[in-house]
Amino acid sequence: MPAIRRVIRFSDLGRADVGLVGGKNASLGEMIVNLGPAGVRVPDGFASTADAYREFLDTGGLRQRITDQIALLNGGAPLDEVGAAIRAAMLGTPLPPALEQELAEAYAGLGREAGREDPDVAVRSSATAEDLPEASFAGQQDTYLNVRGREALLDAFRRCYASLFTDRAIDYRERMGFDQLAVALSVGVQLMVRSDLAGAGVMFTLDTESGFPDAVVVSAAWGLGETVVSGQVDPDEYLVFKPLLENPGLDPVIHTEIGAKRRKAVYADRGLTRTLDTSAEERVRRVLDAAEVRLLARWGVAIERHYGCPMDIEWAKDGRTGEIFVVQARPETVVSRRRATMLHRFRLTGSGESLVDGTAVGEAIGVGAVCALTTPVELERFPAGAVLVTGITDPDWEPIMKRAAAIVTDHGGRTSHAAIVSRELGVPAIVGTGHATELLHNGQEVTVCCAEGEDGHVYAGLLDYEQSEIDLAGLPKTRTRVMLNLADPAAASRWWQLPADGVGLARMEFIVAHQVKAHPMALIHPERLDPEERRRVDALTDGYEDRTRYFTDRLAQGIARIAASRWPDPVIVRTSDFKTNEYAKLVGGRPFEPLEANPMIGWRGASRYYSEGYREGFALECRALRRVRDEMGLTNVVVMIPFCRTTGEADRVLAVMADEGLPRGGNGLKVYVMAEIPANVILAAEFSERFDGFSIGSNDLTQLTLGVDRDSDALAHLFDETDPAVTRSIETLIATAHAAGRPVGLCGQRPSDDPAFTRFLVSAGIDSISVAPDSFVAVKEHVAAAERA
């Protein structure tokens, strides 16, 4: 009979050893052997085997005692009594002497190689069925941190064995139909990374909300990583664009969100942890700098490439050395398994008061009555189909979460326990609301909506909504490009599955209004603000010594998220096109905006960019665009100038752009112009000499061609984009632009509502039509029909 392998070094393990040491430990060995040479740092260690665990069960009649207790459970005995009896039996059974000796020798050897006696280690459980796609046991067994010394190691080891029979683990295996004794346990012992002195978190190699495969999402908080996983904190979040990571001269960190991070976990006695409040300085400071985020993302891509699938990775930073380590990696088994060609969409059709807002998890909508809980309760006390409202969740909540129509928590980010489990269950969730448990009360009927972008909303009442499923593989191909109109950066990646030909209109003003919120001139000239507006600007820009950097950071990252979602197809970004009354509503905007009788045809678009009153603000827009293209590397961004009245004005705007480092043609930059003024049509040949393409703004072109205020109810019957005066203008523009070798597109709602107008555009030779994402499928089919006709 071959000798039992009880303890194995990580460096002698690989992914084929899941049955021997569990998925977690096998993965650590796989990475040390195969990814260590590529620079991925993984703390060294060793693991006990499933054979060692089975040998332990055969000690002192332990196996039979467990079998007897499970029989009592199946006969109706209370779960908590059965679980306590099994754990007591395991803790009271000595480890086999041979196992104790091998553990002590491996621990001593680890200390010698690390250069210190009695090294501090993490002791983690790893079930041999853990991380399998159909049966995830992850997180159900215990972990002990900062364990030091032989006796402390053996004590933690026994407690890990006993944790295989926590109440929730027994319940899970019963519900999943697993034999309680068929699942073995391996225990990994790994050199500690002192993240209690720095920070830790998780990383996914795809966007877990949308399934967008070209992103790495890194979450980070101070202290040990358990606060991120458990959802106790709102972590920092960094989004990195994979395709540009390999270029050392680029910085493809396309989004940074600084979380509140109000708590952190540190070490306590006996390998346990405790949580403390963070300082005010820690709450506003980012955990990782850009170089560290890029390093982690490159490691994530390397790990994903090695395993051949999207990965869920835990990382930690050592506060003593400043080094970053990967401490765990497993395949991501939920989002990555969705069919890429199937588009599931929810759309809210009713309206109501928004009661609570937070981070949306998933894209679904759920309705029901609130059931607010502070602790898990018996299943019969939670009505099936209710909306679970609580502070945070952990594995003890999972039976209740399965019964919920939706989940709302006070705390947590997109990688918290509540977010991960709700995503796996397909249950809409809103996390990190801050105060849902205070504002929502039992029995209150609500609608939990995650279908409106990155922010989720809890609305009063049971609102109407629509649900649809579309197989994108069946969409026809067209000669005419069908593109998207996008404004919200957070929602851009949700539409990555659409086979669009790029973005025909990305509205910069939406990003300024919702991400920046402040008027750019107020950031440049705060001395012109009254005390209250100055206070609001200071609050927005907290943490920035240079307020203008706040503007360019927010704007650049907003543009970058949209550009990355369609890479490498063109993304046409329209520079800011607020009217003066809209600019004035931005924080600090009033001192910089005149009162106009008719802002629609007032100081807007191109006329602002070279004027004394806004040129400095436009320079910040140019700086953000330059950062996206030249520093982040998203050269698919095309700049579009709105409301350009004359060729002289075009020359002045292009000169300002060149002065600000954005010359037309520089680094392949194309500059388009909106065709929304009759002058753009009449002088199309002259505008073609100055711009690389046209995009028809049909609303303004109709308004100014027919002399009809597009917002006037009294004149609504006259506002018609199919009027011959408008359609002939469009035909003339297309013909003149094509003669000059310039493409023409149209971005507007009319093709979505009127197939006849789509047929007209196709027959006129339009190069592209850009529509809202929820209209894309219908317009694509209309275009295909028009091309066949």
MARVO-350606 format. One record per residue (C-alpha): residue number from 1; y, z, x. Coordinates in steps of 0.5 Angstrom, whole numbers. Layout:
N
NUM | Y | Z | X
...
***
This chain:
789
1 | 0 | 0 | 0
2 | 7 | -2 | 3
3 | 12 | 3 | 5
4 | 17 | 5 | 0
5 | 24 | 2 | 2
6 | 29 | 8 | 0
7 | 35 | 7 | 4
8 | 38 | 0 | 6
9 | 45 | -1 | 10
10 | 49 | -6 | 6
11 | 49 | -11 | 12
12 | 42 | -12 | 10
13 | 43 | -13 | 3
14 | 45 | -20 | -1
15 | 45 | -22 | -8
16 | 38 | -23 | -9
17 | 37 | -16 | -8
18 | 40 | -14 | -15
19 | 33 | -11 | -18
20 | 32 | -7 | -12
21 | 39 | -4 | -11
22 | 43 | -6 | -17
23 | 49 | -12 | -18
24 | 54 | -7 | -15
25 | 51 | -6 | -8
26 | 48 | -12 | -8
27 | 54 | -16 | -8
28 | 57 | -11 | -3
29 | 52 | -13 | 2
30 | 53 | -20 | 0
31 | 60 | -20 | 2
32 | 60 | -16 | 8
33 | 55 | -21 | 11
34 | 58 | -28 | 8
35 | 65 | -26 | 7
36 | 66 | -22 | 13
37 | 67 | -27 | 18
38 | 72 | -31 | 13
39 | 76 | -24 | 14
40 | 75 | -21 | 7
41 | 74 | -13 | 9
42 | 69 | -9 | 5
43 | 68 | -2 | 7
44 | 61 | -1 | 10
45 | 56 | 3 | 7
46 | 48 | 4 | 5
47 | 45 | 4 | -2
48 | 39 | 8 | -4
49 | 33 | 3 | -8
50 | 30 | 3 | -15
51 | 24 | 5 | -11
52 | 27 | 11 | -9
53 | 29 | 13 | -16
54 | 22 | 11 | -19
55 | 19 | 16 | -13
56 | 24 | 21 | -16
57 | 22 | 20 | -23
58 | 15 | 21 | -21
59 | 17 | 28 | -18
60 | 15 | 35 | -22
61 | 13 | 31 | -28
62 | 20 | 29 | -29
63 | 18 | 22 | -32
64 | 14 | 25 | -38
65 | 19 | 30 | -39
66 | 24 | 24 | -40
67 | 19 | 21 | -45
68 | 18 | 27 | -49
69 | 26 | 28 | -50
70 | 27 | 20 | -52
71 | 21 | 21 | -57
72 | 25 | 27 | -60
73 | 31 | 23 | -60
74 | 27 | 17 | -64
75 | 25 | 23 | -69
76 | 32 | 25 | -71
77 | 34 | 30 | -65
78 | 41 | 30 | -64
79 | 43 | 25 | -58
80 | 48 | 30 | -55
81 | 42 | 35 | -54
82 | 37 | 30 | -52
83 | 42 | 28 | -47
84 | 43 | 35 | -44
85 | 36 | 36 | -43
86 | 34 | 30 | -39
87 | 40 | 31 | -35
88 | 39 | 39 | -34
89 | 31 | 37 | -32
90 | 34 | 31 | -27
91 | 39 | 36 | -24
92 | 34 | 41 | -23
93 | 29 | 37 | -20
94 | 29 | 37 | -12
95 | 30 | 30 | -9
96 | 23 | 28 | -5
97 | 24 | 30 | 2
98 | 23 | 23 | 5
99 | 29 | 21 | 1
100 | 33 | 27 | 3
101 | 32 | 25 | 10
102 | 33 | 18 | 10
103 | 40 | 19 | 6
104 | 42 | 24 | 12
105 | 40 | 20 | 17
106 | 44 | 14 | 14
107 | 50 | 18 | 13
108 | 50 | 21 | 20
109 | 49 | 13 | 23
110 | 55 | 11 | 18
111 | 60 | 17 | 21
112 | 58 | 15 | 28
113 | 60 | 7 | 27
114 | 66 | 10 | 24
115 | 68 | 14 | 30
116 | 68 | 21 | 26
117 | 63 | 26 | 24
118 | 62 | 28 | 17
119 | 66 | 22 | 14
120 | 69 | 22 | 7
121 | 65 | 17 | 3
122 | 65 | 14 | -4
123 | 58 | 15 | -8
124 | 57 | 10 | -14
125 | 52 | 9 | -19
126 | 49 | 2 | -20
127 | 44 | 1 | -25
128 | 39 | -5 | -23
129 | 41 | -8 | -30
130 | 48 | -8 | -29
131 | 53 | -14 | -29
132 | 48 | -18 | -32
133 | 51 | -23 | -37
134 | 47 | -20 | -43
135 | 47 | -13 | -42
136 | 53 | -10 | -38
137 | 52 | -3 | -36
138 | 58 | -3 | -31
139 | 62 | 4 | -32
140 | 57 | 8 | -35
141 | 54 | 12 | -29
142 | 58 | 17 | -25
143 | 62 | 16 | -19
144 | 64 | 21 | -14
145 | 70 | 20 | -9
146 | 72 | 23 | -2
147 | 65 | 26 | -1
148 | 65 | 30 | 6
149 | 59 | 33 | 9
150 | 51 | 32 | 8
151 | 50 | 38 | 2
152 | 56 | 35 | -2
153 | 53 | 28 | -1
154 | 46 | 30 | -3
155 | 49 | 34 | -9
156 | 53 | 28 | -11
157 | 47 | 23 | -11
158 | 43 | 28 | -15
159 | 49 | 28 | -20
160 | 49 | 20 | -20
161 | 42 | 20 | -22
162 | 43 | 25 | -28
163 | 49 | 20 | -30
164 | 44 | 15 | -32
165 | 42 | 19 | -38
166 | 49 | 21 | -40
167 | 50 | 21 | -48
168 | 53 | 14 | -48
169 | 49 | 11 | -43
170 | 42 | 13 | -47
171 | 46 | 10 | -54
172 | 48 | 4 | -51
173 | 40 | 2 | -48
174 | 38 | 4 | -55
175 | 42 | 0 | -59
176 | 41 | -6 | -54
177 | 33 | -5 | -54
178 | 32 | -3 | -47
179 | 27 | 1 | -45
180 | 30 | 8 | -43
181 | 25 | 8 | -37
182 | 26 | 1 | -35
183 | 33 | 1 | -32
184 | 33 | 4 | -25
185 | 39 | 7 | -21
186 | 41 | 5 | -14
187 | 46 | 10 | -11
188 | 51 | 6 | -6
189 | 55 | 11 | -1
190 | 61 | 7 | 2
191 | 66 | 9 | 7
192 | 72 | 12 | 3
193 | 79 | 8 | 3
194 | 84 | 13 | 2
195 | 88 | 9 | -4
196 | 90 | 16 | -6
197 | 95 | 15 | -1
198 | 97 | 8 | -3
199 | 95 | 4 | -9
200 | 89 | 0 | -12
201 | 87 | -4 | -18
202 | 83 | -10 | -20
203 | 83 | -18 | -19
204 | 81 | -23 | -24
205 | 80 | -30 | -21
206 | 82 | -33 | -28
207 | 87 | -31 | -33
208 | 83 | -27 | -37
209 | 87 | -28 | -44
210 | 87 | -36 | -44
211 | 81 | -37 | -39
212 | 86 | -41 | -35
213 | 82 | -43 | -29
214 | 88 | -44 | -23
215 | 90 | -37 | -23
216 | 89 | -30 | -20
217 | 91 | -24 | -24
218 | 92 | -18 | -19
219 | 94 | -11 | -22
220 | 96 | -5 | -18
221 | 98 | 2 | -19
222 | 99 | 8 | -14
223 | 93 | 12 | -13
224 | 86 | 11 | -14
225 | 84 | 5 | -18
226 | 81 | 9 | -24
227 | 88 | 9 | -28
228 | 88 | 2 | -28
229 | 81 | 1 | -30
230 | 81 | 6 | -35
231 | 88 | 4 | -38
232 | 92 | 11 | -37
233 | 98 | 7 | -33
234 | 101 | 0 | -35
235 | 100 | -3 | -28
236 | 104 | -8 | -24
237 | 101 | -15 | -25
238 | 102 | -21 | -20
239 | 100 | -28 | -22
240 | 98 | -33 | -17
241 | 97 | -40 | -17
242 | 91 | -42 | -14
243 | 92 | -49 | -12
244 | 97 | -48 | -7
245 | 95 | -42 | -4
246 | 92 | -45 | 2
247 | 99 | -48 | 5
248 | 101 | -42 | 9
249 | 108 | -45 | 8
250 | 108 | -43 | 1
251 | 109 | -37 | -4
252 | 105 | -39 | -10
253 | 106 | -32 | -13
254 | 109 | -35 | -20
255 | 110 | -28 | -24
256 | 111 | -21 | -22
257 | 111 | -15 | -27
258 | 113 | -8 | -25
259 | 109 | -4 | -29
260 | 111 | 4 | -31
261 | 106 | 7 | -27
262 | 107 | 14 | -30
263 | 101 | 17 | -27
264 | 97 | 16 | -21
265 | 90 | 19 | -20
266 | 88 | 23 | -13
267 | 83 | 27 | -10
268 | 80 | 34 | -13
269 | 75 | 38 | -11
270 | 67 | 36 | -11
271 | 68 | 29 | -11
272 | 72 | 29 | -17
273 | 79 | 26 | -19
274 | 86 | 29 | -22
275 | 92 | 25 | -25
276 | 99 | 27 | -23
277 | 106 | 24 | -25
278 | 109 | 19 | -21
279 | 116 | 20 | -18
280 | 122 | 16 | -21
281 | 122 | 12 | -14
282 | 114 | 10 | -15
283 | 115 | 8 | -22
284 | 120 | 2 | -20
285 | 117 | 0 | -13
286 | 112 | -5 | -13
287 | 105 | -3 | -10
288 | 104 | -9 | -6
289 | 109 | -14 | -3
290 | 108 | -22 | -3
291 | 104 | -22 | 3
292 | 99 | -17 | 1
293 | 98 | -21 | -6
294 | 97 | -27 | -3
295 | 92 | -24 | 2
296 | 88 | -21 | -4
297 | 89 | -28 | -8
298 | 86 | -32 | -2
299 | 80 | -27 | -2
300 | 79 | -27 | -9
301 | 79 | -35 | -8
302 | 74 | -34 | -3
303 | 69 | -30 | -7
304 | 69 | -34 | -13
305 | 68 | -40 | -8
306 | 62 | -36 | -5
307 | 59 | -34 | -12
308 | 60 | -40 | -15
309 | 64 | -37 | -22
310 | 70 | -33 | -24
311 | 70 | -26 | -21
312 | 72 | -19 | -23
313 | 74 | -15 | -17
314 | 76 | -8 | -15
315 | 81 | -7 | -9
316 | 84 | -1 | -5
317 | 89 | 0 | 0
318 | 88 | 5 | 5
319 | 95 | 9 | 6
320 | 93 | 12 | 13
321 | 92 | 5 | 16
322 | 95 | 0 | 11
323 | 89 | -4 | 11
324 | 87 | -7 | 4
325 | 79 | -7 | 2
326 | 75 | -10 | -3
327 | 71 | -5 | -6
328 | 67 | -8 | -11
329 | 66 | -15 | -14
330 | 62 | -18 | -20
331 | 62 | -24 | -24
332 | 67 | -25 | -30
333 | 62 | -26 | -36
334 | 67 | -26 | -42
335 | 72 | -31 | -42
336 | 69 | -36 | -37
337 | 63 | -37 | -42
338 | 67 | -40 | -47
339 | 67 | -48 | -48
340 | 73 | -51 | -45
341 | 73 | -56 | -50
342 | 73 | -52 | -56
343 | 80 | -49 | -58
344 | 81 | -43 | -63
345 | 87 | -42 | -66
346 | 91 | -37 | -70
347 | 97 | -38 | -73
348 | 101 | -33 | -77
349 | 104 | -36 | -84
350 | 107 | -29 | -87
351 | 112 | -25 | -84
352 | 114 | -18 | -84
353 | 117 | -12 | -80
354 | 115 | -11 | -73
355 | 113 | -4 | -72
356 | 110 | -4 | -65
357 | 110 | -9 | -59
358 | 106 | -9 | -53
359 | 101 | -13 | -49
360 | 97 | -18 | -53
361 | 90 | -18 | -51
362 | 86 | -25 | -54
363 | 90 | -30 | -58
364 | 87 | -27 | -65
365 | 90 | -24 | -71
366 | 87 | -18 | -75
367 | 89 | -14 | -81
368 | 87 | -7 | -84
369 | 89 | 0 | -85
370 | 91 | 4 | -79
371 | 86 | 9 | -77
372 | 89 | 14 | -72
373 | 85 | 18 | -67
374 | 86 | 22 | -61
375 | 78 | 23 | -59
376 | 72 | 19 | -61
377 | 69 | 21 | -68
378 | 62 | 20 | -71
379 | 62 | 12 | -74
380 | 62 | 14 | -81
381 | 69 | 17 | -80
382 | 71 | 11 | -78
383 | 72 | 6 | -84
384 | 69 | -1 | -82
385 | 75 | -6 | -81
386 | 80 | -1 | -80
387 | 85 | -2 | -74
388 | 84 | 3 | -69
389 | 90 | 6 | -66
390 | 90 | 11 | -60
391 | 93 | 13 | -53
392 | 87 | 10 | -49
393 | 80 | 8 | -49
394 | 74 | 10 | -45
395 | 67 | 8 | -46
396 | 66 | 13 | -51
397 | 70 | 9 | -56
398 | 66 | 3 | -55
399 | 62 | 4 | -62
400 | 68 | 5 | -66
401 | 71 | -1 | -62
402 | 66 | -5 | -65
403 | 67 | -3 | -72
404 | 75 | -5 | -71
405 | 79 | -11 | -74
406 | 84 | -9 | -68
407 | 86 | -4 | -63
408 | 92 | -1 | -61
409 | 93 | 3 | -55
410 | 99 | 7 | -53
411 | 97 | 6 | -45
412 | 94 | 1 | -41
413 | 95 | -6 | -38
414 | 91 | -13 | -39
415 | 85 | -10 | -34
416 | 85 | -3 | -38
417 | 78 | -1 | -41
418 | 81 | -3 | -48
419 | 83 | -10 | -46
420 | 77 | -11 | -43
421 | 72 | -9 | -48
422 | 76 | -12 | -54
423 | 76 | -19 | -50
424 | 69 | -18 | -50
425 | 68 | -16 | -57
426 | 73 | -22 | -59
427 | 77 | -16 | -63
428 | 85 | -17 | -62
429 | 88 | -12 | -58
430 | 95 | -9 | -57
431 | 96 | -5 | -51
432 | 101 | -1 | -47
433 | 105 | 0 | -53
434 | 108 | 7 | -51
435 | 108 | 10 | -58
436 | 104 | 7 | -63
437 | 101 | 13 | -64
438 | 107 | 16 | -66
439 | 110 | 10 | -71
440 | 103 | 8 | -74
441 | 100 | 13 | -79
442 | 93 | 13 | -82
443 | 92 | 9 | -88
444 | 98 | 4 | -87
445 | 96 | -3 | -88
446 | 98 | -7 | -82
447 | 97 | -14 | -79
448 | 96 | -14 | -71
449 | 98 | -21 | -68
450 | 96 | -23 | -61
451 | 98 | -31 | -63
452 | 105 | -31 | -61
453 | 105 | -31 | -53
454 | 104 | -25 | -48
455 | 107 | -20 | -53
456 | 103 | -17 | -59
457 | 106 | -15 | -65
458 | 104 | -10 | -70
459 | 107 | -12 | -77
460 | 108 | -8 | -83
461 | 103 | -11 | -89
462 | 97 | -15 | -89
463 | 100 | -22 | -87
464 | 97 | -29 | -89
465 | 95 | -33 | -83
466 | 91 | -39 | -81
467 | 85 | -40 | -76
468 | 83 | -47 | -74
469 | 77 | -49 | -69
470 | 78 | -56 | -65
471 | 74 | -60 | -61
472 | 78 | -63 | -56
473 | 73 | -67 | -53
474 | 73 | -72 | -59
475 | 81 | -73 | -58
476 | 82 | -81 | -56
477 | 86 | -83 | -50
478 | 92 | -87 | -51
479 | 97 | -91 | -47
480 | 103 | -87 | -49
481 | 103 | -81 | -46
482 | 103 | -75 | -50
483 | 106 | -69 | -47
484 | 108 | -62 | -49
485 | 115 | -58 | -51
486 | 114 | -51 | -48
487 | 119 | -45 | -48
488 | 115 | -39 | -47
489 | 113 | -38 | -40
490 | 108 | -33 | -42
491 | 105 | -38 | -47
492 | 104 | -44 | -43
493 | 97 | -42 | -40
494 | 95 | -41 | -47
495 | 95 | -49 | -48
496 | 92 | -51 | -41
497 | 86 | -54 | -45
498 | 90 | -59 | -49
499 | 89 | -66 | -45
500 | 97 | -67 | -45
501 | 100 | -71 | -40
502 | 105 | -66 | -38
503 | 111 | -62 | -40
504 | 116 | -67 | -43
505 | 121 | -61 | -45
506 | 121 | -54 | -42
507 | 127 | -50 | -44
508 | 131 | -46 | -39
509 | 135 | -43 | -44
510 | 129 | -39 | -47
511 | 127 | -36 | -40
512 | 134 | -34 | -39
513 | 135 | -31 | -46
514 | 128 | -28 | -46
515 | 126 | -26 | -39
516 | 133 | -26 | -35
517 | 137 | -23 | -41
518 | 144 | -23 | -37
519 | 149 | -28 | -37
520 | 149 | -31 | -30
521 | 157 | -30 | -29
522 | 156 | -23 | -31
523 | 151 | -22 | -25
524 | 156 | -25 | -20
525 | 162 | -22 | -23
526 | 161 | -15 | -25
527 | 168 | -13 | -24
528 | 170 | -17 | -30
529 | 165 | -13 | -35
530 | 167 | -7 | -39
531 | 163 | 0 | -38
532 | 158 | -1 | -43
533 | 156 | -8 | -41
534 | 156 | -6 | -34
535 | 151 | 0 | -35
536 | 147 | -5 | -39
537 | 147 | -10 | -33
538 | 145 | -5 | -28
539 | 139 | -3 | -33
540 | 137 | -10 | -33
541 | 137 | -11 | -25
542 | 135 | -4 | -23
543 | 131 | -4 | -16
544 | 135 | -10 | -14
545 | 141 | -9 | -9
546 | 143 | -17 | -10
547 | 144 | -18 | -18
548 | 144 | -25 | -17
549 | 137 | -25 | -14
550 | 134 | -22 | -21
551 | 137 | -28 | -24
552 | 133 | -33 | -19
553 | 127 | -29 | -19
554 | 126 | -28 | -27
555 | 128 | -36 | -28
556 | 124 | -38 | -22
557 | 118 | -35 | -24
558 | 119 | -37 | -31
559 | 119 | -44 | -29
560 | 113 | -43 | -25
561 | 109 | -41 | -30
562 | 110 | -47 | -34
563 | 110 | -52 | -28
564 | 103 | -49 | -26
565 | 100 | -49 | -33
566 | 100 | -57 | -32
567 | 100 | -58 | -25
568 | 100 | -64 | -22
569 | 103 | -67 | -28
570 | 110 | -68 | -29
571 | 114 | -62 | -32
572 | 121 | -64 | -34
573 | 125 | -57 | -34
574 | 132 | -58 | -38
575 | 138 | -54 | -35
576 | 141 | -49 | -39
577 | 144 | -52 | -46
578 | 146 | -46 | -49
579 | 153 | -47 | -53
580 | 159 | -42 | -52
581 | 157 | -38 | -58
582 | 150 | -37 | -55
583 | 152 | -36 | -48
584 | 156 | -30 | -51
585 | 151 | -26 | -54
586 | 147 | -25 | -47
587 | 148 | -19 | -44
588 | 155 | -19 | -40
589 | 157 | -26 | -43
590 | 163 | -25 | -47
591 | 168 | -25 | -42
592 | 166 | -31 | -39
593 | 166 | -35 | -46
594 | 171 | -38 | -50
595 | 172 | -38 | -57
596 | 170 | -45 | -60
597 | 171 | -48 | -67
598 | 165 | -53 | -66
599 | 161 | -50 | -60
600 | 156 | -56 | -62
601 | 160 | -61 | -59
602 | 164 | -56 | -54
603 | 163 | -54 | -47
604 | 156 | -55 | -46
605 | 151 | -58 | -42
606 | 153 | -62 | -36
607 | 161 | -61 | -37
608 | 159 | -53 | -35
609 | 156 | -55 | -29
610 | 162 | -57 | -24
611 | 167 | -53 | -28
612 | 170 | -47 | -25
613 | 168 | -43 | -31
614 | 161 | -44 | -29
615 | 159 | -47 | -23
616 | 157 | -41 | -20
617 | 152 | -40 | -25
618 | 149 | -47 | -25
619 | 148 | -45 | -17
620 | 144 | -40 | -19
621 | 140 | -45 | -24
622 | 139 | -49 | -18
623 | 137 | -44 | -13
624 | 131 | -42 | -18
625 | 129 | -49 | -18
626 | 129 | -50 | -11
627 | 125 | -44 | -10
628 | 120 | -47 | -15
629 | 119 | -53 | -12
630 | 121 | -52 | -4
631 | 118 | -45 | -3
632 | 113 | -44 | -9
633 | 111 | -51 | -8
634 | 111 | -54 | -15
635 | 114 | -60 | -14
636 | 111 | -63 | -21
637 | 118 | -60 | -23
638 | 123 | -66 | -26
639 | 130 | -63 | -27
640 | 133 | -66 | -33
641 | 141 | -66 | -35
642 | 143 | -65 | -42
643 | 149 | -67 | -46
644 | 152 | -71 | -40
645 | 158 | -75 | -43
646 | 160 | -80 | -38
647 | 158 | -83 | -32
648 | 163 | -80 | -28
649 | 160 | -73 | -30
650 | 154 | -75 | -28
651 | 156 | -76 | -21
652 | 160 | -69 | -21
653 | 153 | -66 | -23
654 | 149 | -69 | -18
655 | 154 | -68 | -13
656 | 154 | -60 | -14
657 | 146 | -60 | -14
658 | 146 | -64 | -8
659 | 151 | -58 | -5
660 | 146 | -53 | -8
661 | 140 | -56 | -4
662 | 137 | -60 | -10
663 | 139 | -67 | -8
664 | 136 | -73 | -12
665 | 130 | -76 | -8
666 | 130 | -70 | -4
667 | 122 | -67 | -3
668 | 121 | -72 | -8
669 | 125 | -69 | -14
670 | 127 | -74 | -20
671 | 133 | -72 | -24
672 | 133 | -74 | -32
673 | 138 | -74 | -37
674 | 138 | -73 | -44
675 | 139 | -79 | -48
676 | 143 | -75 | -54
677 | 150 | -78 | -54
678 | 151 | -85 | -56
679 | 155 | -86 | -50
680 | 148 | -85 | -46
681 | 145 | -91 | -50
682 | 151 | -96 | -49
683 | 152 | -95 | -42
684 | 144 | -94 | -41
685 | 144 | -99 | -35
686 | 150 | -95 | -31
687 | 146 | -88 | -33
688 | 140 | -92 | -30
689 | 143 | -92 | -23
690 | 144 | -85 | -23
691 | 138 | -82 | -26
692 | 130 | -83 | -26
693 | 129 | -83 | -33
694 | 131 | -81 | -40
695 | 129 | -76 | -45
696 | 131 | -78 | -52
697 | 134 | -72 | -56
698 | 133 | -74 | -63
699 | 137 | -69 | -67
700 | 143 | -69 | -63
701 | 143 | -77 | -62
702 | 142 | -77 | -70
703 | 148 | -72 | -71
704 | 153 | -76 | -67
705 | 151 | -83 | -69
706 | 151 | -81 | -76
707 | 157 | -76 | -76
708 | 153 | -71 | -79
709 | 153 | -64 | -77
710 | 145 | -62 | -77
711 | 146 | -55 | -79
712 | 150 | -57 | -85
713 | 146 | -56 | -92
714 | 151 | -60 | -96
715 | 149 | -66 | -91
716 | 142 | -65 | -90
717 | 140 | -71 | -95
718 | 144 | -76 | -90
719 | 141 | -73 | -83
720 | 135 | -78 | -82
721 | 132 | -80 | -75
722 | 130 | -86 | -78
723 | 136 | -89 | -80
724 | 137 | -96 | -78
725 | 143 | -94 | -73
726 | 139 | -89 | -70
727 | 132 | -93 | -69
728 | 136 | -99 | -66
729 | 140 | -94 | -61
730 | 133 | -92 | -59
731 | 130 | -99 | -59
732 | 136 | -101 | -55
733 | 136 | -95 | -50
734 | 128 | -97 | -49
735 | 129 | -104 | -47
736 | 135 | -103 | -43
737 | 132 | -97 | -39
738 | 125 | -101 | -38
739 | 129 | -107 | -35
740 | 132 | -102 | -30
741 | 125 | -99 | -29
742 | 126 | -93 | -32
743 | 122 | -89 | -37
744 | 124 | -86 | -43
745 | 121 | -81 | -47
746 | 122 | -77 | -54
747 | 122 | -70 | -55
748 | 123 | -67 | -62
749 | 119 | -65 | -68
750 | 120 | -71 | -72
751 | 113 | -75 | -69
752 | 110 | -68 | -71
753 | 112 | -69 | -78
754 | 112 | -77 | -79
755 | 107 | -81 | -77
756 | 111 | -87 | -79
757 | 116 | -85 | -74
758 | 111 | -84 | -69
759 | 109 | -92 | -70
760 | 116 | -94 | -69
761 | 116 | -91 | -63
762 | 110 | -94 | -60
763 | 112 | -100 | -63
764 | 119 | -100 | -59
765 | 115 | -98 | -53
766 | 116 | -91 | -52
767 | 113 | -88 | -45
768 | 112 | -81 | -48
769 | 112 | -77 | -54
770 | 113 | -69 | -53
771 | 111 | -65 | -58
772 | 110 | -57 | -60
773 | 103 | -55 | -57
774 | 101 | -54 | -65
775 | 102 | -61 | -66
776 | 99 | -64 | -60
777 | 92 | -66 | -63
778 | 95 | -69 | -70
779 | 101 | -73 | -66
780 | 95 | -75 | -61
781 | 91 | -78 | -66
782 | 98 | -82 | -69
783 | 99 | -85 | -63
784 | 92 | -87 | -62
785 | 92 | -90 | -69
786 | 99 | -94 | -68
787 | 96 | -97 | -61
788 | 90 | -100 | -65
789 | 95 | -103 | -70
***
